[in-house]
Amino acid sequence: MLPIVDLHSHYVTSVPDAVENYRRLAASDQVHRVVVCALDLKLPFSSDWPYMSSFNTTNQQLEEMIRQVASPKLVPFCHVDPREADAPRQVEHWVRQRGMRGVKLYPPQGWYPNDPRCIEVCRVIQELGVPVLFHMGRVASHPGLRSEYARPIYLEEIGLACPKLKLIVGHFAAPWYFEAIHIAMSFPEWTFDLTTSGHWNTEAIHYACKVPWDPGIKRIVLGTDGTGADNLNRVRETREMLQPGGFTEEEFDLMFHYNGLRVLGEELPARK
Ligand SMILES: [Zn+2]
């Protein structure tokens, strides 16, 4: 198996030894690239639903971690909230001046992807030529978050406004896999990531690969939602779940390596 290109992982500052974990992950020869996202949801702590309030890592904190680990294998994505008036300028700043190589957007915060403010942010991201990772599909429960905002149908407006945007549909929009596949048909630059529930439905992955006149398997990219400590375990679990689905070794190489490299805009190494 080729070393992994993981397009979806998080730097969670509350995880003990988070920086050390990323240092160890980057040192592994099983790893080629790992996208690490900042995600600052500014959620109040909820004792009933504590999990999501731990996503409070700022772009500055991610930048500092990347500086400390200093590995070309780690690819930082900044997070912005399109409801903030200067969000388009923030994106430009973090990509042009601060070395971020993509953007993470989180609709369950309470905004729809077809909101004109989000379209404006996406226009800037398209112009910069970097990918955008949308959280799509069900979100872990918290009083401040709703899955409703993360349905793929709301991405259509972005595809129409920004047809060249490299848009990653996070978690394959589970459980709305088929909605994602059908909306994506007009937009060949979109990909679906296998993060968490994104790989639970093998039938949907096969379906996506067989749509006529579509990029098919080129759309499927690896993601883990890892924290640096568990990315490789999650890759193993993903592979174990997909293994009975009849994918060939060549298809695994596309999904777990080459497709992700293309999204990151990196030169593909010569294929044997
Ligand atoms: Zn995530």
Residues whose N, C-alpha, C, O or C-beta is under 5 A from the ligand:
A	BS01	ZN	D225
